[in-house]
Amino acid sequence: MTVSVTSVNVEKQLKGRDFLTLADYSKEEIAYLLELAAYLKTERKKGEEVQPLKGKTLGMIFEKSSTRTRVSFETGIYQLGGTGLFLSSKDIQLGRGEPISDTAKVLSGYLDGIMIRTFSQADVVELAKNASIPVINGLTDDYHPCQVLADMQTIIECKGNLEGLKIAFVGDGNNMANSLMIGAAIMGVDISIAAPKEYQPKQTFVNQAKQFVTNNKVIVTDDPREAVKGADVIYTDVWASMGQESEQQKREQAFADFQVNDELMKLANAEAIFMHCLPAHRGEEVSAGVIDGGQSVVFQQAENRLHAQKALMAALMG
């Protein structure tokens, strides 16, 4: 998985591209982004400025609120020498019925890139289809690819590599599970998704991930104990995502046996790490002892949102 950040071929492949789902990217391209993220993080820690985006502007459309996505993209574009514009659905005509295609064409005349965090993946695809500048999927109900870049960067920092490892995701088969499956499959990582049968990932996303499998595995089960056996990474997410608040009580009952706690962690490898994309609900999907314990890397993971997204912006917009 050694890809030089000076690789001219990969740089050419990525420049001007959209980032809508990891399924659109090759193993080599993802490896390049991860190595570039590591480089940018190292330079930042040394106090060195790397600013390939001087004079460039990123428009950030938010139809879903966020802490990590907004702060990491806005800070990231600034550190790269550019400017970020926060655009809520209340601030632009997209929220008042203007066709997505019109918005895409207008913004393409002003900006150098667009990041959008919204509900419908189809809306992101429509935006990218009509924009002449890179469009980055900051999250939809189907995918969360930016998070997975940061996750992979964190795993490499903790484990030294990706290939040959096993990730166990315990919880709702949501956008996070979908993107983790795809990313793991592409990068040669085994992944087991444990969720109650009615909350498992849709077969469409399972099939999408499995098309990238080589010698690794993508497994979906309703047994969390089986899923975490031998795992190097244990991952979870909230049981009720944004927009599902009315289902909270029903989901708490369905997921009662899927909490990541000390007992479950003991079934994984002794050196396993715990990950969560945050925000977390202690006492629900994860116990306080695990998320605040010595195996947890959630805040290292959260910081890497900044570095991974800087790499993404630098590669696509640079």
N, C-alpha and C positions, 0 to 999 in steps of 0.2 A: 504494500500500500504506500510505497514511497513515490511521491509525485512532487517534483520541484515547483516552488511557487514562481519560478521564472519560466515555466513551461509555456512557450509561445503558442503551441498548438491548442492547449486547453484554454489559454487566455482568449484566443480568437474564437473558440467554440462558445464561450460564455458571454462575451461582450454583446450587449443589446438583447440578450435572451430574457424571457419571462421566467418566473419561478412560481408555478402554480401548484405543483405536486412533485415530490421526489421521484415519482415514476417517470418523469420526463428527463431525468438526469442519469448519466452513466456512473458506474463505480469510480472511474477515473476522475470524472468531473466533481463528484462529491468529495473524493479524497483531496482533490486540489483545494476546494473550498475550506476543508478542515485544516489543511496545512497552512493556508493563507490566514485563517482565523488564529491559529497558534502563533504565527509570525506577528500578526498585528497585536495580539495580547502581550507577547514578549516585548515588543517595541514600546508599547504603552507603559508597561511596568518599568522600563528603563528610562521613561520620561522623554522618549523620542517621538517626534511628530511624523506621522505618515499621512500625507494629505493629497491623495490622487483625485479628490472630487472638489477641488477649489472652484468656486463660482457655480457649482451645480446645486440644484434644488430637488428635494424629494417631497412630493405631496403625500400626506398620510391620511387616508380616508378611514374614519372610524364609525361604523354602524353598531359595533359592539365595544363597550368600554374595556379598558385594559390598564394595568400598571406596567408590567414588564415589557409588553410590546411597544407601547408609546414611548416610555423612557429610554429603552434601548435603541430604538430607531432614531429618535430625536437627538439623543446624545451621540449616537454613532455617526450620523451624517455630519454633525458639528465637528467631531474629532477628525473626520476625514476631510475637513475643509469646506464642507457644503452647508446648506441650510435646509431645515425641515419645516414644512407647513402643516399644522394640524387642521384637518378638515372634518368636522363632525357632520352627520347627516342633517343637522339643523342649520348648518352654515352654508351648504351648497345646494344647488338645484336638484341634485340627485335625490335628495330627500323630499322633494316637492313634485316629483313626477317627470322630471326630464329623462329622456331615454338614456340608458347607460352608454349607448354608442355615441351620442352627442357629447356627453360628459368626457368620454375617452378622447375624442378628437379635439375638444377644447383644451383639456389639460395637457395634451401632447404638445400644444403650441406654447405652453408656459413653462413646463417642467422637464426634468431629465429622467424622472422615474416616479412611479406610483406604488405605494404600499397600501393595501386595503385589508381591513379586518371587518368581516361581515358574516351574514348567515348563509347565503346561498353560494355554492361553488359555481353554479351556472352564471351568476352575476359576475364573478371574477373572470371566468372564461370569456364572457361577452366583453368585459372591459379590456382584456388583453387583446382580443380579436380586433378591436377597433382603435387601440392605442398604437402609436408609432414609437413609444418609449417602453422600457422594461416595466412590467407589472409584477409585484411581489405579493404573494398570498400570505398575509399576516395571521390568518385563521379564518376558516369557514366551519360550517357544521360537519363537513366531510373530512377536512384535512387540517393539520397544523405542522407544516413542513419546517418552518423556521425554528420551532422548538426542538425538533429532532436534530437539526444541525448542531445546536448547542448541547443537546444530550450526547451526541456522538463525540463531540469535542471533549466533554467531561469524562466520558468512559475511557477515551484514549489517555487523558491525563492521569486517570486513576489506575488503569490496567495496562497501558503501554501499547495497546492494539485493539482491533475490533474483531478480526476474523478468529473463529474458533470459540468465541464467548457465547454465553447464553443469557438472554434477557427474559425475565418473567414479568408480564404486566398483569396485575391483579385488580379488577374493577370493571367499570363500564366500558363496553366495546364502542367507544366514541371516536371522535376525530383524532384524538391523541393515539389511541390504539391503532387506528388505520395507518397513520403516518409512521408510527414505530414499526409496524409490520413491514411496510414497504421499504423503509430505510434499512432495517435489519436484513431483509431478504437480499437487497442489492449489495450490501457490504459484507455478506458472508457470515452473518450472526444468526445463531439459532434463537427463535423467539416462541414463547408460549403465552397465549392470552387466556386468562382464567376469568370467566364471567358467568353469571346465571344464564341459562339457555335463552331466556327472552331478552337478554341484554348483550348478547354476543355480537361481534362485528358482523355487518351484512356480508353475505357470501360474495358479493361483487368485489368488496375490498380484500377479502381473503384470497380470492382468485387472482386479483391484481398483484398482490404480494407474491403469491406462489409462482407467478411466471418468471420471477427473477431468481428463484432458488437454484443453487448449484449443488454444493455438498451440504448445505445447511437445511434447517427445517423451520416451517411455520406451522404451529399447532394451536388449535383452539379447543378449550376444555371447560367444563363446569366444576372442576376440582382444583381449587387453589393450592392445595398441598402437593398435588402431583405436578402442577405447573412450576413451582419454585424449587423442586428437587434439583440439586446440582447447578442452580443458577448463579451467575456472577453479578447480575444486576437485578434488583427487585424494584419495580416501578408501579406507582399507582397514581390515580387522579380522583377528583371529587366524584361522588356518586350521582349528583344532580348538577349538570352544567348550566351555564347561563341560558335562561329561557325554559328551564325544566323545574323551576322552583315549586310549582304546584304539585310535582310528583315526589317531593322530598320524602314524605312519610312512607309512601309506597316503596320507594327505592331503598330506604333504610331497612325495611323489612326484607326485601329481596337480597340485599347485599350483606346481611348480618353476619354471614360466615366468611366474608371476603375482606375483612379488615387485615391490613398488614401490621402485625404485632410481633413481639419478641418470639412467641411460639412459632409463627410462620417463618420468621427470619432464620431460625435455627435449622430449618430444613434446606436452606440454600448452602452454597459453599461458605466456608468459614470466613473468607475474605470478601464476601459479597458486599456491594454498596447498595444503599437505598436512594432512590430518586423519586422526585415529585415535581410536576411542572408548575405547581402553585397557582392560586392560593390553596392552602390545605385546611382541612377541618379536623383538628386533633380530636380523637375519640370517635371519629366516624371511619373514614377510609384508612386511617393510619393512627396508631397509638402515639402519644406524646413521647414515650420512651424510645420509639424507633426514629421518628423524624428529628428529635433533638439529641439522639444518641451518636455514638462514635462511628457508626457505619453510614450515617447520612451525609450526602454531599449536595443537598438541595440548594444551598446558597452559593456554592461553587458553580453549580448547574445554572442558577439564575443569573449570575454574573456573566456566564459565557453566552447568554443571549446577546449581550452587547458585542462581544468579539466575533461571534459567528455571523451576526447580521451586518457588521462592518465588512467582513469578508465578502458577503453576498452583494452588498451595495457596491463595493470597490470592483468586484469582478463584472457585474452586470452594467454598471453605470460609468465605469472608469474609461 
